[in-house]
Amino acid sequence: MDNFEKAGYGQREIGFGERPALIMVDFQLGFTDGVSPIGKSPFIQRAVDNTAKLLGVCKKKGIPAAACRVSWGGPDEMTYWKIDTLYDGSFYHGHRCTELDPRISDDYVFEFIKTAPSIFYETPLKPWLVTHCIDTTIMTGCTTSGCVRASIVDSFSAGYRTIVPEDCCGDQDMEAHDSNLRDVGRRYADVTSLEQVLAYLDKR
């Protein structure tokens, strides 16, 4: 038992509610097709493939699904990022790197652009969730330690049951992925797996 467990962290399970939605963060070509230096991680490829399977099931079950992609009109629209790759023009509106990965691009998906780490920040996501009477978010995407984590925290802060299938999220390395999911699992979300989420959906 570590010091967090001794202090009572992670002792409760949140569980699924009655109205889930699949949330997909930044599965766009800049992160997934290997052209950009930021998109060469095999851990992100695993996450996209698994999320594509999950999306297929959600579509069959009529479970709402939303996806964002990050994009800017130019450097004047950006805050003070410490990632040089974001300033080379490949994440500006209209560039191929800002397109959704075809594995999760589908007319069924509610798609929009974000400009900050969290999928919730100044986007149409919250009104969409309210319109669909959602009480549970299934959070997927990349990168785990960045935009996914920020989105998990905002999902929690907005009052949603937050479920994170770890193999549907990806990062530049597994250390960052594992350590961040371990931490949000202590505080804000149930960290689970694709298999467990599919088992839940199968009962619906």
C-alpha positions as CSV (number, residue, x, y, z in Angstrom):
1,M,0.0,0.0,0.0
2,D,1.5,3.4,-1.0
3,N,1.0,6.7,0.7
4,F,-1.9,7.7,-1.5
5,E,-3.8,4.5,-0.6
6,K,-3.0,5.1,3.1
7,A,-4.5,8.6,2.7
8,G,-7.7,7.2,1.2
9,Y,-7.1,8.0,-2.5
10,G,-8.7,5.7,-5.1
11,Q,-10.9,3.9,-2.7
12,R,-14.2,4.5,-4.4
13,E,-15.4,3.3,-7.8
14,I,-17.4,5.7,-9.8
15,G,-19.1,3.3,-12.2
16,F,-21.1,3.8,-15.3
17,G,-24.4,5.8,-15.3
18,E,-27.4,5.4,-17.6
19,R,-26.4,7.6,-20.6
20,P,-22.8,7.3,-21.8
21,A,-21.1,9.1,-24.6
22,L,-17.8,8.3,-26.4
23,I,-15.4,11.2,-26.3
24,M,-12.4,11.2,-28.6
25,V,-9.6,13.7,-28.1
26,D,-7.3,14.8,-30.9
27,F,-7.2,11.6,-33.0
28,Q,-6.1,13.6,-36.0
29,L,-3.4,12.9,-38.6
30,G,-0.9,15.2,-37.0
31,F,-0.7,12.8,-34.1
32,T,-1.5,9.5,-35.9
33,D,-0.1,9.2,-39.4
34,G,3.6,9.4,-38.7
35,V,4.4,12.4,-41.0
36,S,4.8,14.8,-38.1
37,P,7.5,14.1,-35.5
38,I,4.7,14.3,-32.9
39,G,2.8,11.5,-34.6
40,K,5.3,8.6,-34.6
41,S,4.3,6.9,-31.3
42,P,3.2,3.3,-31.6
43,F,1.2,3.7,-28.4
44,I,-1.0,6.2,-30.1
45,Q,-1.6,3.8,-33.0
46,R,-2.8,1.2,-30.5
47,A,-5.2,3.8,-29.0
48,V,-6.7,4.7,-32.4
49,D,-7.2,1.1,-33.4
50,N,-8.9,0.3,-30.1
51,T,-11.1,3.4,-30.2
52,A,-12.2,2.6,-33.7
53,K,-13.5,-0.8,-32.4
54,L,-15.3,1.0,-29.6
55,L,-16.8,3.6,-32.0
56,G,-18.2,0.8,-34.1
57,V,-20.0,-0.7,-31.2
58,C,-21.3,2.7,-30.0
59,K,-22.6,3.4,-33.5
60,K,-24.5,0.1,-33.5
61,K,-25.9,0.8,-30.0
62,G,-26.9,4.4,-30.8
63,I,-24.5,5.7,-28.2
64,P,-23.5,9.3,-29.0
65,A,-19.9,10.0,-30.0
66,A,-17.9,13.2,-30.3
67,A,-14.4,14.0,-31.5
68,C,-12.3,17.1,-31.5
69,R,-9.2,18.1,-33.4
70,V,-6.8,20.9,-32.4
71,S,-6.2,23.6,-35.0
72,W,-5.4,27.3,-35.1
73,G,-5.5,30.1,-37.7
74,G,-1.8,31.0,-36.9
75,P,0.5,31.8,-34.1
76,D,-1.5,34.8,-32.9
77,E,-4.4,32.4,-31.9
78,M,-2.1,30.2,-29.9
79,T,-1.1,30.4,-26.2
80,Y,2.4,29.8,-24.9
81,W,2.9,26.2,-26.0
82,K,6.4,24.7,-25.3
83,I,6.1,22.2,-28.2
84,D,8.0,23.4,-31.3
85,T,6.2,21.0,-33.6
86,L,3.0,23.0,-33.1
87,Y,4.5,26.1,-34.6
88,D,5.6,24.7,-38.0
89,G,2.3,25.3,-39.7
90,S,1.1,21.7,-39.7
91,F,-1.5,22.4,-37.0
92,Y,-3.0,25.5,-38.7
93,H,-6.5,25.4,-40.3
94,G,-6.6,23.5,-43.5
95,H,-3.4,21.5,-43.1
96,R,-3.8,17.7,-43.6
97,C,-2.5,17.2,-40.0
98,T,-5.6,18.8,-38.6
99,E,-7.9,16.2,-40.3
100,L,-9.4,13.4,-38.2
101,D,-7.8,10.0,-38.6
102,P,-10.0,8.0,-41.1
103,R,-10.3,5.2,-38.6
104,I,-12.6,7.4,-36.5
105,S,-13.9,9.8,-39.0
106,D,-17.6,9.1,-39.5
107,D,-20.7,11.1,-40.2
108,Y,-22.1,9.6,-37.0
109,V,-19.5,11.5,-35.0
110,F,-20.1,15.0,-33.7
111,E,-16.9,16.8,-34.7
112,F,-15.4,20.2,-33.8
113,I,-12.2,22.1,-33.4
114,K,-10.6,23.0,-30.1
115,T,-7.7,25.4,-29.4
116,A,-6.7,24.5,-25.9
117,P,-5.8,21.2,-24.1
118,S,-9.2,20.3,-22.8
119,I,-12.0,19.2,-25.2
120,F,-14.4,21.1,-22.9
121,Y,-12.6,24.5,-23.0
122,E,-14.7,26.9,-25.1
123,T,-16.1,24.2,-27.4
124,P,-19.7,23.0,-28.1
125,L,-19.1,19.8,-26.2
126,K,-21.0,20.7,-22.9
127,P,-24.2,21.8,-24.7
128,W,-24.1,18.7,-26.8
129,L,-23.7,16.5,-23.8
130,V,-26.6,18.2,-22.1
131,T,-28.8,17.9,-25.2
132,H,-28.2,14.2,-25.2
133,C,-28.8,13.9,-21.4
134,I,-25.3,12.3,-20.9
135,D,-24.2,11.3,-17.4
136,T,-21.1,9.3,-18.3
137,T,-18.2,10.2,-20.5
138,I,-15.9,7.4,-22.0
139,M,-12.7,9.4,-22.5
140,T,-10.3,8.3,-25.3
141,G,-7.6,10.1,-27.3
142,C,-4.1,11.4,-27.3
143,T,-2.0,12.4,-25.6
144,T,-2.7,10.9,-22.2
145,S,-0.5,13.2,-20.2
146,G,-1.7,16.3,-22.1
147,C,-5.0,16.9,-23.7
148,V,-6.6,13.7,-22.5
149,R,-5.7,14.4,-18.9
150,A,-7.0,18.0,-19.2
151,S,-10.2,16.6,-20.6
152,I,-10.6,14.0,-17.9
153,V,-10.2,16.7,-15.2
154,D,-12.8,18.9,-16.9
155,S,-15.2,16.0,-17.3
156,F,-14.9,15.4,-13.6
157,S,-15.3,19.1,-12.8
158,A,-18.5,19.2,-14.9
159,G,-20.0,16.4,-12.9
160,Y,-19.8,13.5,-15.3
161,R,-19.0,10.0,-14.4
162,T,-15.7,9.7,-16.2
163,I,-14.5,6.3,-17.5
164,V,-11.1,5.9,-19.2
165,P,-10.3,2.8,-21.1
166,E,-6.5,3.0,-20.8
167,D,-5.8,1.1,-24.1
168,C,-7.9,3.6,-26.0
169,C,-5.5,6.4,-25.0
170,G,-1.9,7.0,-26.1
171,D,1.2,9.0,-25.4
172,Q,4.8,9.4,-26.5
173,D,5.9,6.8,-24.1
174,M,4.3,4.4,-21.6
175,E,5.8,6.0,-18.5
176,A,3.9,9.2,-19.1
177,H,0.7,7.3,-20.1
178,D,0.8,5.0,-17.0
179,S,1.8,7.6,-14.4
180,N,-0.9,10.1,-15.5
181,L,-3.7,7.5,-15.7
182,R,-2.6,6.2,-12.3
183,D,-2.9,9.7,-10.9
184,V,-6.4,10.5,-12.4
185,G,-7.5,7.0,-11.3
186,R,-6.7,8.0,-7.7
187,R,-8.9,11.2,-8.0
188,Y,-11.2,11.7,-10.9
189,A,-12.0,8.7,-13.0
190,D,-12.3,5.0,-13.3
191,V,-9.4,3.7,-15.4
192,T,-10.5,0.6,-17.1
193,S,-10.0,-1.2,-20.4
194,L,-11.6,-1.6,-23.9
195,E,-12.7,-5.1,-22.9
196,Q,-14.4,-3.9,-19.8
197,V,-16.2,-1.0,-21.6
198,L,-17.4,-3.3,-24.4
199,A,-18.7,-5.7,-21.7
200,Y,-20.7,-2.9,-20.2
201,L,-22.0,-1.8,-23.6
202,D,-23.0,-5.4,-24.5
203,K,-25.5,-5.3,-21.6
204,R,-27.3,-2.3,-22.9
